[in-house]
């Protein structure tokens, strides 16, 4: 079964906490001197559902804690919102801006209209989407082999998603998601403004409970390639590999 429109399902009203882990390995293909960037981040975010009707819902997302590190340009930046001893003023200001600051999210047709949280501009390519936490089908419809597709747009970036329910067992549905990605992003790193143009594929496996259509976990592997422009001067080919997991605790 394939469908272009999302079947209606009752949206849960429970609040939930998402523990999200991502590892980033980036290679800049500089002739004679390849440059590597590595990062990892663990974020705990509480989502509160404010309202829900038909295929629209409004939530707040509040980062409760974030920790990790970035290694680039020969420097290591460590951040931990639960232990700020030794952080400089810029790092403290960054953590103060994102932790315990509720952000409002709109979800339409089971996709977030905007990204819920930008914990660091470097992580803009995470492609987090608060709409994915809800399976868009009633339990009576869910069955192995069910497939559908949709797409999302954000500024000059675009994603095309193909979904397939792989397995239905013990009140759980395992869903495979294949996404074609076109991403354009800009961020500052070590005083340099960097523009990236990327294309690639993300492969995800999500597990939902069927009776309440709620996601309980996700694992994602993403591979991207493209170019990076530093301060509008140098165009450098690069490849990015991301590994991410999400675990959801429903209240």
LINSUL-V742401 format. One record per backbone hydrogen bond with DSSP energy under -0.5 kcal/mol. CO is the residue of the C=O (numbers start at 1). NH is the residue of the N-H. If there is no record, write none. Layout:
# LINSUL-V742401
co = {CO;CO}
nh = {NH;NH}
This chain:
# LINSUL-V742401
co = {1;3;15;16;17;17;18;18;19;20;21;22;23;24;25;26;27;27;28;28;30;35;37;38;39;40;41;42;43;43;44;44;45;46;47;48;48;51;53;55;55;56;57;58;58;59;60;61;62;62;63;65;66;67;68;69;70;70;71;72;75;75;76;77;79;80;84;88;89;90;91;92;93;94;95;98;98;100;103;105;106;106;107;108;111;117;120;121;123;124;129;130;131;133;135;138;138;143;146;148;150;152;154;157;158;159;160;161;162;163;164;164;165;167;169;171;172;173;173;174;174;175;176;177;177;178;179;179;180;181;182;183;185;187;189;192;192;193;194;195;196;197;198;199;200;201;202;203;204;205;206;207;207;208;209;209;213;214;216;217;218;219;220;221;222;223;224;225;226;227;228;228;229;229;230;230;234;234;236;237;238;239;240;241;242;243;244;245;246;247;248;249}
nh = {147;149;251;47;19;249;20;45;247;43;245;41;243;39;241;37;29;239;30;35;33;28;26;71;24;69;22;67;20;45;64;65;18;62;16;50;60;58;56;109;110;53;107;50;51;105;48;103;46;64;100;44;81;42;79;40;72;77;38;75;72;77;78;70;68;83;87;92;93;94;95;96;97;98;99;63;101;102;61;59;113;114;57;111;108;119;123;124;126;127;132;133;134;215;137;141;142;146;165;163;161;159;157;154;182;152;180;150;178;148;166;176;145;174;172;210;169;175;208;166;167;206;164;179;204;162;181;202;160;200;158;198;196;194;192;189;194;231;187;229;185;227;183;225;181;223;179;221;177;219;175;216;217;173;213;214;135;209;248;207;246;205;244;203;242;201;240;199;238;197;230;236;195;231;233;234;230;236;228;29;226;27;224;25;222;23;220;21;218;19;250;17}
